[in-house]
Amino acid sequence: MKYVIFSDVHSNLESLHAFIDVVADVPHDKKICLGDLVGYAADPNACVDWVRENANLTIAGNHDFAAVEKTDVSYFNSYAYQSCMWTRKVLSAENREFLSALPLFKEEAGVHWVHAAPLRPEDWDYITNAWEGERQMEHFSAPVCFYGHTHRPCIFEQEPGGATKMYVESSWDLKPNHKYIVNVGSLGQPRDGNPDPAFVVYDNEARRVEWRRFSYDFQATQEKILQAGLPAVLADRLGAGR
């Protein structure tokens, strides 16, 4: 089975359109979305429409549940909160129903799919270092876990015996008896200093993970954010990848 895995679209339709063009030339069996379809940018309905119709599995993100009032938003910064309130107003009934029904995680065929940290996924915790990666390893049984949430591509590898290390690479071959947590990056709002969106191609037979990146017209997304009256910082950060 070959998967295309993406996360954190965040209502960025221009990035999603570019992604659709790129993956048309990538052989794969399934598309997996790891959540946060909405929030930040100005095209939530178009993005949810496409994911609803084309992804084989979609996992709930914190911004998805926030938009349908299924999670607390008191910890959101002011920019995230404003975009959440705006999204609630414009989200269609059909897409609200879809987001409300999304699962927090799913484990199947040797893969654990989740948006945030596997331990208590409803708490939306981040995994940002090897210590935290090691702490999370015992909270899923599959050999590999794919997640999003931080918007920063990376991989955590746990050797037999417990040592866990964090790497940032363009590809990785999974070793037998090792355990992995893989961050697929973000389509809609990269935060690793590179404005190009990221996604993963995973071949579970070859046990190989490849990160792919592509460029898109982020200026068009920036203009839409400003025209919608959303905070300017949400537009500015797209050009810096922060």
DRENSE-71643 format. One line per field, with one value per residue (C-alpha): residue number from 1; residue in one letter; x, y, z. Coordinates in nm, 4 decimals. Example, Ala and Ser with C-alpha at 12.3 -4.5 7.8 and 13.67 -1.06 7.14 Angstrom:
BEGIN
nr: c(1;2)
rest: c(a;s)
u: c(1.2300;1.3670)
v: c(-0.4500;-0.1060)
w: c(0.7800;0.7140)
This chain:
BEGIN
nr: c(1;2;3;4;5;6;7;8;9;10;11;12;13;14;15;16;17;18;19;20;21;22;23;24;25;26;27;28;29;30;31;32;33;34;35;36;37;38;39;40;41;42;43;44;45;46;47;48;49;50;51;52;53;54;55;56;57;58;59;60;61;62;63;64;65;66;67;68;69;70;71;72;73;74;75;76;77;78;79;80;81;82;83;84;85;86;87;88;89;90;91;92;93;94;95;96;97;98;99;100;101;102;103;104;105;106;107;108;109;110;111;112;113;114;115;116;117;118;119;120;121;122;123;124;125;126;127;128;129;130;131;132;133;134;135;136;137;138;139;140;141;142;143;144;145;146;147;148;149;150;151;152;153;154;155;156;157;158;159;160;161;162;163;164;165;166;167;168;169;170;171;172;173;174;175;176;177;178;179;180;181;182;183;184;185;186;187;188;189;190;191;192;193;194;195;196;197;198;199;200;201;202;203;204;205;206;207;208;209;210;211;212;213;214;215;216;217;218;219;220;221;222;223;224;225;226;227;228;229;230;231;232;233;234;235;236;237;238;239;240;241;242)
rest: c(m;k;y;v;i;f;s;d;v;h;s;n;l;e;s;l;h;a;f;i;d;v;v;a;d;v;p;h;d;k;k;i;c;l;g;d;l;v;g;y;a;a;d;p;n;a;c;v;d;w;v;r;e;n;a;n;l;t;i;a;g;n;h;d;f;a;a;v;e;k;t;d;v;s;y;f;n;s;y;a;y;q;s;c;m;w;t;r;k;v;l;s;a;e;n;r;e;f;l;s;a;l;p;l;f;k;e;e;a;g;v;h;w;v;h;a;a;p;l;r;p;e;d;w;d;y;i;t;n;a;w;e;g;e;r;q;m;e;h;f;s;a;p;v;c;f;y;g;h;t;h;r;p;c;i;f;e;q;e;p;g;g;a;t;k;m;y;v;e;s;s;w;d;l;k;p;n;h;k;y;i;v;n;v;g;s;l;g;q;p;r;d;g;n;p;d;p;a;f;v;v;y;d;n;e;a;r;r;v;e;w;r;r;f;s;y;d;f;q;a;t;q;e;k;i;l;q;a;g;l;p;a;v;l;a;d;r;l;g;a;g;r)
u: c(0.0000;0.1260;-0.0132;-0.0133;-0.0374;-0.1064;-0.2119;-0.2923;-0.4513;-0.5882;-0.8314;-0.5480;-0.7110;-0.4183;-0.1854;-0.4463;-0.4887;-0.1116;-0.1012;-0.3749;-0.1675;0.1472;-0.0094;-0.1754;0.1703;0.2432;0.1351;-0.0624;-0.3482;-0.4914;-0.4962;-0.4859;-0.5620;-0.4414;-0.6630;-0.6852;-0.8647;-0.9826;-0.8556;-0.6242;-0.6971;-1.0134;-1.1425;-1.2656;-1.5632;-1.3779;-1.0980;-1.3315;-1.5377;-1.2335;-1.1041;-1.4503;-1.4804;-1.1241;-0.9499;-0.9821;-0.9408;-0.9575;-0.8599;-0.9895;-0.7604;-0.7976;-0.9060;-1.1657;-1.3222;-1.2883;-1.4844;-1.7734;-1.7493;-1.6262;-1.3108;-1.1979;-1.0503;-0.9431;-0.5789;-0.5882;-0.3843;-0.5843;-0.5162;-0.6275;-0.9323;-1.0391;-1.0024;-1.1983;-1.4882;-1.4873;-1.4813;-1.7782;-1.9808;-1.9040;-1.8833;-2.1609;-2.3954;-2.2702;-1.9070;-1.9898;-2.1486;-1.8474;-1.5955;-1.8037;-1.7983;-1.4213;-1.2301;-0.9447;-0.7249;-0.7283;-0.4917;-0.4897;-0.2532;0.0501;-0.0070;-0.1362;-0.2993;-0.3490;-0.3381;-0.1504;0.0316;-0.0958;-0.1299;-0.4688;-0.5115;-0.8048;-0.5551;-0.3801;-0.0262;0.2817;0.5827;0.8823;1.1885;1.3318;1.2351;0.8711;0.8879;1.0133;0.7374;0.4736;0.6049;0.4336;0.0915;0.0378;0.0979;0.1722;0.5330;0.4766;0.2630;0.1946;0.0836;0.0718;-0.0061;0.3422;0.3626;0.7291;0.8406;1.0553;1.0884;1.1414;1.3095;1.3150;1.5759;1.5114;1.5849;1.4341;1.6721;1.4822;1.6342;1.4834;1.5839;1.4903;1.5424;1.3923;1.3465;1.3823;1.3900;1.2132;1.4206;1.2786;1.2027;1.2371;0.9409;0.8641;0.6652;0.6561;0.5450;0.4216;0.4441;0.1736;0.0008;-0.1530;0.0893;0.4481;0.6417;0.9932;1.1294;1.0385;0.7164;0.6788;0.4043;0.5005;0.3396;0.4549;0.4515;0.4685;0.5245;0.4393;0.5786;0.9164;0.8861;1.0037;0.8927;0.9508;0.8724;0.7698;0.7527;0.6191;0.5696;0.2380;0.0932;0.0894;0.0377;-0.3133;-0.3836;-0.2482;-0.4819;-0.7843;-0.6949;-0.6788;-0.9962;-1.1816;-1.0775;-0.8687;-0.5547;-0.2723;-0.0179;-0.1873;-0.1080;0.2420;0.3654;0.2914;0.5763;0.8244;0.7177;0.6873)
v: c(0.0000;0.3457;0.6468;1.0201;1.1771;1.5448;1.7671;2.1213;2.2525;2.5460;2.6765;2.7485;2.6729;2.7858;2.5414;2.2667;2.3211;2.3010;1.9853;1.8270;1.8925;1.7474;1.4264;1.3574;1.2377;1.0448;0.6785;0.6006;0.3899;0.6135;0.9752;1.0371;1.3765;1.4262;1.7177;2.0941;2.1403;2.4840;2.7876;3.0765;3.1249;3.2222;2.9152;2.6683;2.5329;2.4673;2.2902;2.0755;1.9940;1.8535;1.6556;1.5174;1.3922;1.2735;1.1620;0.7947;0.8783;1.2110;1.2654;1.5537;1.8464;2.1013;2.3772;2.1434;2.0679;2.4327;2.5406;2.3138;2.3912;2.0464;2.1617;2.4447;2.7506;2.9468;2.8550;2.9880;3.3006;3.6031;3.5354;3.1729;3.2725;3.5391;3.3002;3.0340;3.2708;3.3768;3.0134;2.9282;3.1958;3.0836;2.7057;2.5237;2.2902;1.9926;2.0665;2.1337;1.7891;1.6300;1.7909;1.7041;1.3345;1.3012;1.0565;1.1706;0.8797;0.5509;0.2563;0.0005;-0.2074;-0.1215;0.2555;0.4929;0.8055;1.1098;1.4885;1.5713;1.3651;1.0036;1.0358;1.2001;1.3305;1.5439;1.7590;1.8598;1.8367;1.8997;1.6762;1.9027;1.7187;1.3704;1.3568;1.4212;1.1812;0.9041;0.9759;0.9334;0.6056;0.3835;0.5292;0.3520;-0.0098;0.0184;0.0376;0.3860;0.6872;0.9731;1.3102;1.6828;1.9765;2.1339;2.2162;2.1039;1.7896;1.5532;1.1937;1.0401;0.6995;0.4742;0.2017;-0.1343;-0.0699;0.2762;0.5432;0.7968;1.0471;1.3230;1.3847;1.6231;1.4519;1.4309;1.0531;0.7699;0.3909;0.2369;-0.0285;-0.3573;-0.3558;0.0233;0.2462;0.5785;0.8993;1.0951;1.4557;1.5108;1.8926;2.1333;2.2092;2.5375;2.7071;2.5703;2.6765;2.5416;2.8489;2.7163;2.8568;2.5562;2.3169;1.9637;1.6207;1.2593;0.9607;0.6382;0.2943;0.0426;-0.2509;-0.0864;0.0812;0.4095;0.7611;1.0503;1.4146;1.6120;1.9922;2.2244;2.5937;2.7742;3.1233;3.2211;3.5884;3.4991;3.3342;3.6400;3.8695;3.6538;3.6562;4.0357;4.0754;3.8536;4.0807;3.8123;3.9160;4.0368;3.8236;3.5140;3.6433;3.7667;3.4376;3.2454;3.4173;3.3405;2.9877;3.0782)
w: c(0.0000;-0.0908;0.0934;0.0299;0.3769;0.4381;0.7253;0.8339;0.5144;0.7161;0.4537;0.2092;-0.1259;-0.3431;-0.1679;-0.1907;-0.5656;-0.6169;-0.4036;-0.6166;-0.9285;-0.7694;-0.6367;-0.9721;-1.0789;-0.7571;-0.7681;-0.4519;-0.3230;-0.0514;0.0595;0.4344;0.5910;0.9481;1.0384;1.0668;0.7394;0.8556;1.0444;0.9520;0.5785;0.3914;0.2021;0.4645;0.2701;-0.0545;0.1326;0.3412;0.0308;-0.1462;0.1497;0.2231;-0.1336;-0.1953;0.1245;0.2165;0.5846;0.7672;1.1304;1.3440;1.4209;1.6984;1.4565;1.3045;1.6419;1.7452;1.4385;1.5379;1.9105;2.0125;2.1922;2.4175;2.2419;2.5484;2.4830;2.1236;2.0603;1.9460;1.5748;1.5932;1.7977;1.5471;1.2549;1.4447;1.5100;1.1438;1.0280;1.2495;1.0723;0.7164;0.7509;0.5660;0.7516;0.5496;0.6342;0.9977;1.0168;0.8471;1.0842;1.3890;1.3011;1.2486;1.4717;1.6965;1.5848;1.3997;1.4043;1.1237;0.9114;1.1221;1.1228;1.3914;1.2436;1.4691;1.4486;1.7689;2.0327;2.0671;2.4452;2.5045;2.1467;2.2645;2.4601;2.1349;2.2772;2.0627;2.0019;1.9452;2.0822;2.1303;2.4979;2.4176;2.1241;2.3524;2.6037;2.3321;2.1880;2.4455;2.3663;2.0358;1.9427;1.5687;1.4442;1.2991;1.3883;1.1477;1.2841;1.2011;1.4328;1.4628;1.0888;1.0929;0.9073;1.1150;1.2303;1.5732;1.5782;1.8833;1.8833;2.0498;2.4141;2.4280;2.2937;2.0796;1.8372;1.6242;1.2613;0.9832;0.6478;0.2997;0.3188;0.5684;0.5513;0.8504;1.0267;1.1574;1.5307;1.5516;1.6312;1.4627;1.4942;1.1672;1.1296;0.7756;0.7821;0.6698;0.3415;0.4507;0.6878;0.7011;1.0097;0.9602;0.7828;0.4380;0.2847;0.0524;0.1707;0.2706;0.2594;0.2857;0.0547;0.2561;0.1005;0.3717;0.1755;0.1110;0.4569;0.3147;0.4077;0.1656;0.2314;-0.0765;-0.1064;-0.3739;-0.4377;-0.4810;-0.5206;-0.1533;-0.2465;-0.3654;-0.0303;0.1500;-0.0448;0.0410;0.4112;0.4131;0.2070;0.4544;0.7398;0.9085;1.1040;0.8787;1.0635;0.9194;0.5723;0.6520;0.7954;0.4744;0.2926;0.5709;0.6539;1.0230)
